[in-house]
C-alpha cells in the first residue's frame, strides 16, 4: 500500500550562541609576557610605569605593579574583555588590589575598574576602603544591565558614571571594547598600586540556578519554554526577607518566578536571552542567563513509499551499535524507551549541558538545558509524545557535541 505523508517541520534550533566562551583572565603569571594584552593607554594617557612582583597573598602568584607618572597614567586591555554583556551576562569581573603608596592622598581609597565602549566609560567602585599597606582585597563587579533607571550594584560596590545614562551604560556592557586601571590619585607622582587576577567568573552568590525546557509546535510554528529554578529559597523570616527572583524572557516581557515552573511562549522566530535575576530586598545579588535561537520553518511535501515498516531493521542495527562496547560520553537508559529516557552523564567539573531529541528529518522535538554538577548526573526526558521509531539524542557541553541513537517502542 502506498501512503502519502504531508510533512511540516517545526522551528529548529540553528543558531545557538556559545555560552561557554573562554572567560578572559589576566593573572600576570606568564614567564615571558606577564602583561599579556595589557598596554599603556594611547597618548597622552599612557604615562604609567609597569612592573611585576610576588606574592599575592590570595594565591601566592605574581602581580602587576603600576606607578603613577606625570599626566594620565592609564593601563588597558582592548583585546580580551570585549562585548562582555553578549558573552558573560550575569557573571562578574573580579580583581585583586593592593595600595602601596597613595602619594599623600590621606583618605581611605576605594578600588575601581573602568569599562569603555570606545566613546563612553563607566567605573565599578568598591565599597571596601583601603589605605597604604592595609592589605590585599578582592572585588567582584556584576556584568549586568541597568534596571529601573538605576545602574547595577551588589554588596561589594556600584557601577558609576559622571553623568548617569542607562542607555549608554547598557551599550558599554554589551559592546565593551576596553577595560582599564590606573594608579593615579593625586597631582604628584608617587602612587604605587598592585593589581592581579582580573578575570570574568561566575559571581557565586546566587542561591538558585535554572533549567529551561523548550518545545516546538508544528501546528502554531511557535516555541514554548518552561523555566524551573533548581534550588530556590522561598522562605522569609522577620528582619531577614528571603530572595526574590525575576525572569526576563528576552522579548521585552518579564515575570516573577512562581514555584515550581513558569511557562512562556515565543510566537516569532529570533534569538532570545532568558535571564533570572535574584534580589535580596532592592539589592541585585546576581543574574544568570541562557541564550537560544530558532528560525522560520521549511515545509517540504512529498510522496513516501512505505510498503513495510523499517523499525525492525533499525532496531537490529541500533542493538548492534549498543553492543559494540564503544566508549560513550553518555548513556541512554532504557533504550528502546517508551515514556521516558534517562541521559546519564559523568563530568569532572560543573558544566552547562544541552540535550536535544532530533527526528530523522532533522527536526528538534525536545530540548532541555541544565547546569550539572560534577560527577554522575541524570537528565530525565519525557518521550510520551514521541511516535514509535528511531531518533537521535544529541548532548552538547562546552565545545563538545556527541550523539547516540534512541529507539522508541510503543
N, C-alpha and C positions, 0 to 999 in steps of 0.2 A: 504494500500500500504506500502511496506517495502522500506525504503530509507537507502542508505549506505552513511555514513559520514566518510571521512578521516580527522582526526584532527591533526593539528600541533600546539603545544603550544609554544609560543614565549618565549624569555628570561623573567625571572621574578625577581623582587627584592627579595632577600632572605638573604642578609647579611648586612642589613642596620646598619651602625655604629652609636651607640648612640651619638647624637650631644649635648644632654643636660645632660651630665655627671655633677655631682655635682662639681661646681667650688671650688677649695681649697681656704680657707680664714683663716688666723691666726689673731684674734683680741685681744688675750691675756686677755680675759674677764672672762674666766671660773673661778668660785669661788673656786673650789677645785684643778684644774690643769690648771692654766693660761698659762703655757708653751706649753701645748698640746704635739705634737710630736717633738718639738724643743729640742735639746740637745747639749751640748758641742761637738765639733768635736773630733774624735779619737785622742789619744795621738800621738804625743806631741803637737797637735794644738788646744787643747780644754781648755787652761788656761784662762778662762773668768769668771768673776763674774756676776751673774744673779740676777736681782730683778725686781720689778714692781711698777709703780706709777700711778698717775692720777692727773688732767685730761688732755687728749689730746684735744687741743683747737678746732680741727676739728669736733669732735663728743662728747666730754666730757667723753670719755671712758678711761679705764685703758690701759697702755702701757708697753712695755718691756724696761728694763734698762740694758745695757751692760757696764761693766767696764773692762778695759784692765788689764791684769796681765802679768808677765814675760813669754817670749816665744810666741808661736802662740795663738791667742785669737779669735777663730772662733766659731760661734754658727750656727747650721744647722738643717735642716729638710729633712730627707730621706724617708719620708712616703707619705706626702700629695701632693707633687708637681712633681710627676713622669710623664714622657712621655708627657710633656706639648704640644709639637707640634702635637702629634697624637690626643689629646683631645680638645685643645683650640687654634688651629691655627687661627690667625687673632685677638685674644683678647690681653689683656695687663696684665702685672704683676704690681700691684700698691703697693706702700709702703709709709708710713709716716715716717719722720725723723726729729730729733732734736739733735743739738750738744750742750752739756752742758760744756764739758771741752776738749780742744784739746791738753793738756799737753805741751803747749808752741810751738805748730806747727807754729802758727803765720800767716799762709796764709789762704785765703779762701779755704774751703774744699768742694769737690763735692761728694755728697752721691752716693753710689753704692751698687749693689746687685749682687751676683755671682751664676751662674748655673754650674753644673758639670754632666758629663755622667759616672762618676766613674774613669775616666782616665784624661780627659782634662776639662778645665774650661773656661768660658767667663764671663765678668762682664759688666753690663749696668751702665755707668757713667752719672750722671745727669748734665745738663748744669748749673743748678742753683748752686750758691755758697753760703755757709753758714759760719758763724763764731759763736763762743760761745755765746749763748743767743740770737741769731738773730731771733729765732722763728721756728715754725714747717713748714715743706714743704711737699708737696705730689708729688710723682714722679710716672710715668707710663712708663713701658718698653714694647715695642711691642714683641709679640710672633710671629716671622716671620723667614723665611729662608733667606739666603743670596741671592743677586741678582746682576748679572754682576760683580762678583768678589768683591763686597762690602758687609760689614756686615750691618744689618738693623739699622736704626736710625729714630727718629721722632723729633718733635720740642722740646722735653724735654731732649734729650740726645742720646747717641750712645752705641751700643754694641762694646766691645773692647776685644782684645786678645793680649797676649805678642807677639806671632807670628801669624799673621793673616793667617788662613787656612779655607777657606769657607766650605770645605767638613767636616772638624772636627766640625766647628761651627754648621752646619746643623744637624750633628749627636747628638750634645749636646741638641739642641732644640727638636729634635724628640724623643730622648731617655734619657731625663733628669732623673737623679737619686737623685740629691741633690740640694737644694737651701741654700745659706749660707750668713751670715752677720758677720761683725766684727767691734769692736770699735778701732782697732789697727791703730795708726797714726805715732807714734814716738817710739824711743828706750826706753823711760821712760814709767811708768805705771800709768798715771793719767787720761787717756782719759775716758770720760763718754759720751755715746750716747744712744738716745732713738729710738726705732723702734715700729711701730704699723701698723695694718691693712694691712698686707702682703697678698694680695688677687689677684686672677685672675678674671677679669671682662671685659666686653666689653670696647673697647677703647673710644667709644663715640665721636670720631672725624670724622667718616665717614659721608659724606653728603648723600650717597646713599646706599640702600640695594638692594638685587636682588632676583628674583624668578627664579626657574628652572623648566620648563615644560619638562616632559620625556615621550617619546612614544616608543613602541617596535614593531618591524616589524616581521610579521610571514613569510614574503617572503624572507627576507635577513638575518634573525636572528641577527639583529643589533639593537642598541638603538640610538635614536636621541634625542637631547635636544635643547631647546631654552632658552637662558638667557636674562632676561629683567631687567634693573635697574629700581627701583620703583620711585626714585626721584633724578635723576642725575642733576648736574649743568652743563649746556652746553654753558654757556656764559663767554667770556673773555673780559676784558677791558684793555686799555693801562696801563701798570705798575702793573696790577693785573690779571695775567693769571688764568683762571679757572682750576679746577681739570681735570685730565685725568684718564681714567680707563683702566686697562689691565686685560684680562681674562686668567688665567692659567687653562687649561682644565684637567690637571692631567694625561695626556697621553704623555707628552713630547712636546706638542704644546701649543701655546698661540696666542692671537689675541687681537687687540684693540677693545674697545666697540664702536659700531656704532649704533646710535639711529635708531629704538627703540628696536630691538631684534636681537641677534646674534645666528645663529644656529651652531650646531656641531654634528658630527656623531662618534660613537664608534663601530668599526666593530668587536671587540673582547670582550669576557666576561672578567670581572675583577672588581676591586674596584677602583673608581676614586674620587679624591678630587678636586672639582672645586673651584677656588679662584678668587675673584675680588680684585685687588689692586688699591687703589686710591692714586694718586700722586699730589702734588702741586709743579710744577716745577720738580726738581730732588728729592725732599723730599717725602718719603713714609708717607702718613698720617695714613693709616690703611689697613688691609686686612681682608676680610670676606670670609668664606669657607663653603662648603656643601659637604658631602661625601655620595656617593651612590654606590651600588654594584649590579651586576647581573650575573647570572650563565648560563651555557650552557643549551639548551633546552632538554626536553624529547619529543619523538614523538610517542605517543600511536596511534594505529589504531584499529578499531573495527567496529562491526555492531550494529547499534542502531535501535530498532524498534520504529517507530514513527507513529502510526496509527492515532493519533489526536494531535492537539496542546495542550500542558499543560498550555498555557499562561492564559486562562480564570480562571483556578483553582488557579494558582499562584497569579493572580491579586486579587482574592477574599480574599486569605489568607493575602496578604500584606495590603489590605484595612482594614482588621480587626485589624492587628497589629498597623496600624497607628491610629486607633480609640480607643486603649486601654487606652490612657491618661498617659502612662508611661513617666516619665521624661527622655528626651533625651539630650545628650551632644551637639547635633547639629540637625539642621532641613534641610530637602531637599525640595526645592520649585522650580518648581512644581514636584509632584510625583503622578502619572506617568509623565514622561518627554518625550519630542520629540527631540528638537535640542540643549537644554541646561538644566542644573540644577544648582541652587544656593545652596551652602553649607553654611548655616547661623550658626554662632557661637557667643559665648559671653564669653570673658575671663576677668579675674580680673587683668591680667598683660600681658605684651608683651611676645609672645611665638612663637617658630618655629613650624609650623604646616605642616604636610604632609598628603595629601588626595590621596587616590587611588580608582579607579573603577576596580573591580575584577569580572570576569565571573564565571559561575557555575563550571568550571573546575579548578578554582584557578589561572587563567591567569590574570596578571595585564595588563589591556588595556590602562589605562591612569593614570598618576601620576603628582601631582603638589605640590610644596613646597613653602611656603611663611612665612615671618616673619610678624605676625599680631600684631597690636597694641591692647591695652586693650579695652574692650567694645564690642559692637556688630559689627561684621565684616562679610563680604560675600566673598566667593571664588566661582567664576563662572567657571563651567566646560562645555566644548562643548561635546555634545552627538550625534552630527550629524552622526558620522560614526558607532555608535553602532546599532546593529540589534535589532529588537523587541524581548523583553524577560526580564528576571529578572537578576539583578546584585547586588553586594554588594558594598556599599561605605564605605570605612574604613578611619577614621580620627585618626591621631597619634599626640599627643602633650606631650612634656616632656616624662614621663614614662607611660603614659596612652594611651590606644588604645580603640576606640569604633567603632561600625559599625551599618549600617542600610541597609535595603533592598531598592533597587531602581528599578522601573519598567520603561521600555522604550516601548512606544506605538507609532508606526508609522502610 
